[in-house]
Amino acid sequence: MLKTWEDVKRDLDLVKENKNKSILLGNGFTTACINNKKFNSKKIIDMVHNYFKNRKTTKKITNIEDYIYEVEKQFIKQIYNLLPDDKIRNLPNLNNIISFLSEFDEFYTLNYDHILYCLLMEIKNYKITTDGFLPNNNGSLLIWCENNPQCVHYLHGAFHIKTTPDNKICKITRTEDNNLIQQIRKEWDNGNKSHIIIASDYRTKELKMSSEKYSPYLKYCFDKFKEVSGILVTMGVSFSASDTHIIESIKNNKKLEKIYIGYYNSKDLNYFQQIFGDIDKIKYYLTKDMLSMPS
């Protein structure tokens, strides 16, 4: 049965306070926020894969630093130049985006970019969100711990999450002097390239994501996603070949009562229906122009 966002919103409004309302975001969410259909993070990642595939060297990649450095050049050049922090605060559809995000209690994203980080900063006056990072003893770093409150989960990591030399997981934040991307670039300029991102799929056999220091955060977030309960809504998720682990987690989750899969056009809808089959609790809703509609 096909739904509209208004249908989904009515169902969300009826959810009891003790039930979870979760959102899973993909590249299409970023595209909708910035209203630029040409932006595609997967294409940028593909460019990086091709770089490593075609480079003229026999040296094998046994760590993530070279990979991240090339991602940084390609990814940040496009997304951060296209959408600096101050532009996010002045998006013409910002009220619609804030209204959409405010419907949810738990946030899961497959994106590496800074969009969700900045948007959640904008809604902090309306809704409290926690990402598992709290100040250390002297307040100099925001350190992640699985025992900290957390409702924001970067399933594939993010450019503003990194590891310290002693393998603590910490968060880079904007300051009075530097916005987020300036802070991230400052980290790279200082030689700190241990940012937690992962793009492991069938194309990355050459790339060995073997360093265990990257696993605690990612494992925790994915384990939480596998156990999500209540209602799950997806927005901008393509469910491509690299998302098999996400697809199987949704299909095998017995705790979810309702699942709303967002689709952009009939091609997406047909593809999603083939993937998920006849699962009664899965419904589909149209996301095209959803965030650009008058609020």
ZITA-V394232 format. One record per backbone hydrogen bond with DSSP energy under -1.0 kcal/mol. NH is the residue of the N-H (numbers start at 1). CO is the residue of the C=O. If there is no record, write none. Layout:
BEGIN
NH/CO + NH/CO
END
This chain:
BEGIN
3/284 + 8/4 + 9/5 + 10/6 + 11/7 + 12/8 + 13/9 + 15/12 + 19/16 + 22/231 + 23/106 + 24/233 + 25/108 + 26/235 + 28/236 + 29/26 + 31/27 + 32/28 + 33/29 + 34/30 + 36/31 + 39/36 + 44/40 + 45/41 + 46/42 + 47/43 + 48/44 + 49/45 + 50/46 + 51/47 + 52/48 + 53/49 + 54/50 + 57/55 + 68/64 + 69/65 + 70/66 + 71/67 + 72/68 + 73/69 + 74/70 + 75/71 + 76/72 + 78/74 + 79/75 + 80/76 + 82/78 + 83/79 + 88/84 + 89/85 + 90/87 + 91/88 + 94/91 + 97/93 + 98/94 + 99/95 + 100/96 + 101/97 + 102/98 + 103/100 + 104/101 + 105/21 + 106/21 + 107/151 + 108/23 + 109/153 + 110/25 + 118/114 + 119/115 + 120/116 + 121/117 + 122/118 + 123/119 + 126/123 + 127/123 + 132/149 + 134/143 + 136/141 + 139/136 + 143/134 + 144/169 + 145/132 + 148/145 + 151/130 + 152/130 + 153/107 + 155/109 + 155/153 + 157/154 + 158/196 + 159/112 + 161/158 + 162/170 + 163/194 + 164/168 + 167/164 + 170/162 + 171/142 + 172/160 + 175/178 + 183/179 + 184/180 + 185/181 + 186/182 + 187/183 + 188/184 + 189/185 + 190/186 + 191/188 + 192/187 + 195/193 + 196/161 + 197/195 + 198/156 + 204/201 + 210/208 + 214/211 + 215/212 + 219/215 + 220/216 + 221/217 + 222/218 + 223/219 + 224/220 + 225/221 + 226/222 + 228/225 + 230/255 + 231/20 + 232/258 + 233/22 + 234/260 + 235/24 + 243/240 + 247/243 + 248/244 + 249/245 + 250/246 + 251/247 + 252/248 + 257/230 + 258/230 + 259/281 + 260/232 + 261/283 + 263/285 + 269/265 + 270/266 + 271/267 + 272/268 + 273/269 + 274/270 + 275/271 + 276/272 + 277/273 + 279/277 + 282/279 + 283/259 + 284/1 + 285/261 + 286/3 + 287/263 + 290/287
END
